[in-house]
Every structure is written in structure tokens, then in C-alpha cells.
Amino acid sequence: MPLTLTLLTLVAAIADWTAVSRRTMDPASPGTRRAEYAAKPLTMVLLIGAALAIADAHDTPAHLLVTMVAALVLSLVGDVFLMLPEDSPSADRNFVLGLGAFLLAHVAYIAAFVRLHAHGGYAISFVITGLVLAGAMFATVGLRVQRAAAEEDPALGVPVLAYVSVISLMVVAAWWTGDLRIIPGALLFAVSDAMIGWTRFVRKDWELDVPIIVTYHLAQILLVLGLVRR
């Protein structure tokens, strides 16, 4: 069952990547948008099922399971809001709601990572590396996106800054675990979010939709595997 659900998650993710790719080539096609509406949430639903099945097979501690499932469910909610059309009258509200859902998802991931923190001298080197990388992303991409968001709509300045800060903390917490699945998963998540912010507020286009969704799904899969396969 865990392997079957994992494979189905990958199939759904690839279907979503294909739908997004086709949409970027033909934005007017209603069929590709419908396929994306189905495949994107389905990927996360299947991933939640796979996570539960793998956790059951590996006797994952309850606290990790609860925080992981909370992060995945909140991510699913964020997915639904962020995949809605950007030209709809409620686009700004949907963006803020999606942003809030993902912010809470990162908080849940942080709670899980902190419980898994590495010990010993090498843990310090991991944390320092995480601080340097997260700080660099925050100072270069994060603050640039925040300023652009505030220029577009002053009401977005604080929410975007809060989000950038939380995902930076998530990256640091991931490095603190020393886990070679969680660390790249967190970095891919940060890269995916950085591309969303950059295209949404700085470039003002959606030409990076395919790499955004690919890195996002790979990030979630790696984080799940890192958390449940202890």
C-alpha cells in the first residue's frame, strides 16, 4: 500500500506538471486548466495517504505524524487558493489566503524539524550553513519580493514579509535536523516559493510555472520521506 500510494502520487504530480506546461503554452485552453484543477489537489491528497501508510509501516512517532499531516493539509488548502485564476476579482484575496495557509504549513514543518534536531558538534555546522543560506535568500530574493509586493499593494507588505521570514526559519530548522532528505526538501520548497514571489511581484508574469510546481512537489515528497522514514 505505501509503495502504491507513492507511485500514484508521482503519477498525479506528473499529470499536473503536464497540465501546467500545456497551460503555459496555451493559456486560453479550458481543458488544461481543468486538468490542473484536478491533478494539483489530487497529488497532495495522494501524498497525505502515502505519508499515513508509510508512517504506519515505520511506526512514526505521533508528534511527527500530527505536524506532518497538518503541514500537508494546510499545503493542500494553499494549493487550492493559489491555483485559482490570477485575473479573477478575488485574486488578491485568494493569494493572501493561500499565503496564510502555506505560512501555517511551514510553522508545522518547523515544529516537526525542531523535534528532530541533530546533536553534537556537527549540528552547529549544519545550523550555521542553514543560517547563511537562508540569510542570503532572505536578503537578496526575499526582501526584493517584499518591497515589490508592498509597492503593488501596501496591504501585502506585512504578510509577504512574515511569509519570507517563516520560510527562512523553516530552512534553518531543516538544516538543524541534518537529514539528507529534509534539507534538500526544504531548499526546494524555498526555491519554489522564491520563484512564485519573483514572478508574481517582480517579473509580473508566470513563465516559471513549470519549475515552480516541479520543485514544490519534489520538496513535499522529500519532506514526507524524511519525516516518516526515521
LOROFI-788952 format. One line per field, with one value per residue (C-alpha): residue in three letters; x, y, z; residue number from 1. Coordinates in nm, 3 decimals. Layout:
N
r = c(Ala;...);
X = c(X;...);
Y = c(Y;...);
Z = c(Z;...);
k = c(NUM;...);
END
This chain:
230
r = c(Met;Pro;Leu;Thr;Leu;Thr;Leu;Leu;Thr;Leu;Val;Ala;Ala;Ile;Ala;Asp;Trp;Thr;Ala;Val;Ser;Arg;Arg;Thr;Met;Asp;Pro;Ala;Ser;Pro;Gly;Thr;Arg;Arg;Ala;Glu;Tyr;Ala;Ala;Lys;Pro;Leu;Thr;Met;Val;Leu;Leu;Ile;Gly;Ala;Ala;Leu;Ala;Ile;Ala;Asp;Ala;His;Asp;Thr;Pro;Ala;His;Leu;Leu;Val;Thr;Met;Val;Ala;Ala;Leu;Val;Leu;Ser;Leu;Val;Gly;Asp;Val;Phe;Leu;Met;Leu;Pro;Glu;Asp;Ser;Pro;Ser;Ala;Asp;Arg;Asn;Phe;Val;Leu;Gly;Leu;Gly;Ala;Phe;Leu;Leu;Ala;His;Val;Ala;Tyr;Ile;Ala;Ala;Phe;Val;Arg;Leu;His;Ala;His;Gly;Gly;Tyr;Ala;Ile;Ser;Phe;Val;Ile;Thr;Gly;Leu;Val;Leu;Ala;Gly;Ala;Met;Phe;Ala;Thr;Val;Gly;Leu;Arg;Val;Gln;Arg;Ala;Ala;Ala;Glu;Glu;Asp;Pro;Ala;Leu;Gly;Val;Pro;Val;Leu;Ala;Tyr;Val;Ser;Val;Ile;Ser;Leu;Met;Val;Val;Ala;Ala;Trp;Trp;Thr;Gly;Asp;Leu;Arg;Ile;Ile;Pro;Gly;Ala;Leu;Leu;Phe;Ala;Val;Ser;Asp;Ala;Met;Ile;Gly;Trp;Thr;Arg;Phe;Val;Arg;Lys;Asp;Trp;Glu;Leu;Asp;Val;Pro;Ile;Ile;Val;Thr;Tyr;His;Leu;Ala;Gln;Ile;Leu;Leu;Val;Leu;Gly;Leu;Val;Arg;Arg);
X = c(0.000;0.270;0.451;0.126;0.020;0.367;0.363;0.012;0.134;0.413;0.168;-0.067;0.226;0.349;-0.006;-0.012;0.328;0.200;-0.119;0.077;0.317;0.030;-0.140;0.172;0.183;-0.192;-0.338;-0.676;-0.735;-1.003;-0.910;-0.561;-0.694;-0.949;-0.679;-0.467;-0.762;-0.796;-0.432;-0.286;-0.507;-0.516;-0.137;-0.147;-0.439;-0.247;0.070;-0.118;-0.241;0.109;0.252;0.000;0.067;0.446;0.419;0.212;0.469;0.759;0.595;0.648;0.614;0.273;0.404;0.582;0.278;0.044;0.267;0.344;-0.022;-0.110;0.158;0.032;-0.335;-0.251;-0.042;-0.342;-0.556;-0.288;-0.270;-0.642;-0.630;-0.312;-0.416;-0.730;-0.717;-0.493;-0.734;-1.039;-1.190;-1.090;-0.731;-0.570;-0.784;-0.708;-0.336;-0.341;-0.543;-0.306;-0.010;-0.156;-0.219;0.136;0.276;0.099;0.223;0.580;0.517;0.401;0.712;0.931;0.764;0.849;1.207;1.287;1.197;1.445;1.738;2.084;2.319;2.691;2.946;2.848;2.497;2.645;2.797;2.460;2.283;2.546;2.514;2.136;2.162;2.398;2.183;1.853;2.000;2.131;1.793;1.614;1.846;1.852;1.528;1.304;1.338;1.321;0.993;0.859;0.939;0.778;0.467;0.440;0.475;0.195;-0.032;0.079;-0.152;0.064;0.388;0.350;0.201;0.475;0.747;0.602;0.595;0.951;1.067;0.889;1.013;1.366;1.327;1.196;1.514;1.731;1.527;1.562;1.940;1.934;1.795;2.099;1.865;1.968;1.606;1.463;1.740;1.701;1.324;1.324;1.561;1.342;1.037;1.217;1.326;0.971;0.829;1.102;1.007;0.640;0.718;0.959;0.718;0.415;0.561;0.892;0.863;0.482;0.448;0.401;0.667;0.822;0.505;0.653;0.972;0.761;0.527;0.801;1.023;0.720;0.606;0.959;1.002;0.688;0.779;1.129;0.997;0.747;1.012;1.245;0.982;0.821;1.117;1.308);
Y = c(0.000;0.264;0.193;0.200;0.533;0.678;0.575;0.717;1.043;1.060;0.985;1.262;1.502;1.432;1.481;1.819;1.916;1.827;2.028;2.332;2.303;2.286;2.582;2.797;2.716;2.768;2.983;3.005;2.629;2.544;2.175;2.225;2.445;2.177;1.912;2.126;2.184;1.807;1.697;1.953;1.882;1.511;1.499;1.629;1.405;1.102;1.223;1.252;0.896;0.776;0.957;0.792;0.449;0.487;0.626;0.324;0.086;0.260;0.338;0.710;0.897;1.055;1.410;1.388;1.238;1.509;1.801;1.646;1.582;1.933;2.075;1.870;1.958;2.327;2.299;2.143;2.439;2.678;2.493;2.539;2.913;2.975;2.776;2.986;3.228;3.528;3.755;3.682;3.963;3.775;3.706;3.921;3.766;3.417;3.497;3.618;3.315;3.082;3.264;3.228;2.856;2.793;3.009;2.784;2.478;2.600;2.656;2.294;2.174;2.382;2.220;1.878;1.966;2.111;1.778;1.606;1.841;1.693;1.671;1.709;1.940;1.881;2.009;2.357;2.345;2.241;2.530;2.781;2.659;2.692;3.041;3.152;3.009;3.126;3.469;3.504;3.413;3.646;3.940;3.902;3.750;3.774;4.144;4.228;4.040;4.203;4.551;4.478;4.339;4.648;4.875;4.690;4.688;4.827;4.577;4.291;4.421;4.275;3.936;3.879;3.980;3.741;3.461;3.521;3.524;3.199;3.006;3.126;2.983;2.660;2.626;2.680;2.428;2.177;2.211;2.162;1.811;1.709;1.485;1.447;1.424;1.707;1.954;1.937;1.922;2.248;2.412;2.309;2.446;2.778;2.790;2.717;2.993;3.234;3.178;3.236;3.565;3.676;3.606;3.740;4.071;4.142;3.999;4.008;3.701;3.329;3.189;2.987;2.791;2.455;2.473;2.616;2.316;2.057;2.186;2.218;1.858;1.720;1.926;1.788;1.428;1.464;1.622;1.340;1.073;1.249;1.274;0.931;0.706;0.754);
Z = c(0.000;0.081;-0.249;-0.447;-0.298;-0.352;-0.719;-0.761;-0.607;-0.865;-1.148;-1.031;-0.994;-1.346;-1.476;-1.301;-1.443;-1.789;-1.741;-1.620;-1.913;-2.161;-1.993;-2.023;-2.395;-2.447;-2.167;-2.342;-2.337;-2.076;-2.085;-1.945;-1.665;-1.571;-1.573;-1.342;-1.107;-1.075;-1.069;-0.828;-0.525;-0.612;-0.584;-0.228;-0.128;-0.251;-0.080;0.250;0.202;0.119;0.422;0.654;0.505;0.529;0.882;0.987;0.840;1.014;1.350;1.306;1.639;1.688;1.724;1.388;1.220;1.351;1.250;0.910;0.826;0.944;0.712;0.418;0.473;0.504;0.186;0.010;0.119;-0.004;-0.336;-0.393;-0.334;-0.535;-0.841;-0.896;-1.194;-1.141;-1.330;-1.114;-0.899;-0.584;-0.697;-0.426;-0.151;-0.279;-0.281;0.080;0.194;0.011;0.159;0.508;0.463;0.349;0.630;0.881;0.691;0.735;1.106;1.130;0.948;1.180;1.481;1.337;1.246;1.587;1.746;1.513;1.563;1.537;1.834;1.871;1.721;1.361;1.438;1.482;1.133;0.989;1.164;1.051;0.693;0.715;0.858;0.581;0.301;0.447;0.524;0.170;0.019;0.260;0.191;-0.188;-0.313;-0.006;0.065;-0.307;-0.337;-0.020;-0.146;-0.484;-0.313;-0.090;-0.393;-0.571;-0.267;0.072;0.244;0.112;0.261;0.610;0.506;0.250;0.497;0.755;0.500;0.384;0.746;0.833;0.531;0.610;0.960;0.807;0.602;0.910;1.110;0.826;0.829;1.207;1.152;0.950;0.744;0.380;0.267;0.476;0.389;0.009;0.052;0.246;-0.003;-0.297;-0.113;-0.061;-0.426;-0.543;-0.321;-0.428;-0.792;-0.710;-0.538;-0.809;-1.096;-0.910;-0.793;-0.967;-1.318;-1.320;-1.539;-1.484;-1.718;-1.433;-1.355;-1.457;-1.246;-0.960;-0.948;-1.010;-0.728;-0.499;-0.543;-0.512;-0.194;-0.034;-0.124;0.021;0.341;0.387;0.333;0.575;0.846;0.830;0.749;1.073);
k = c(1;2;3;4;5;6;7;8;9;10;11;12;13;14;15;16;17;18;19;20;21;22;23;24;25;26;27;28;29;30;31;32;33;34;35;36;37;38;39;40;41;42;43;44;45;46;47;48;49;50;51;52;53;54;55;56;57;58;59;60;61;62;63;64;65;66;67;68;69;70;71;72;73;74;75;76;77;78;79;80;81;82;83;84;85;86;87;88;89;90;91;92;93;94;95;96;97;98;99;100;101;102;103;104;105;106;107;108;109;110;111;112;113;114;115;116;117;118;119;120;121;122;123;124;125;126;127;128;129;130;131;132;133;134;135;136;137;138;139;140;141;142;143;144;145;146;147;148;149;150;151;152;153;154;155;156;157;158;159;160;161;162;163;164;165;166;167;168;169;170;171;172;173;174;175;176;177;178;179;180;181;182;183;184;185;186;187;188;189;190;191;192;193;194;195;196;197;198;199;200;201;202;203;204;205;206;207;208;209;210;211;212;213;214;215;216;217;218;219;220;221;222;223;224;225;226;227;228;229;230);
END
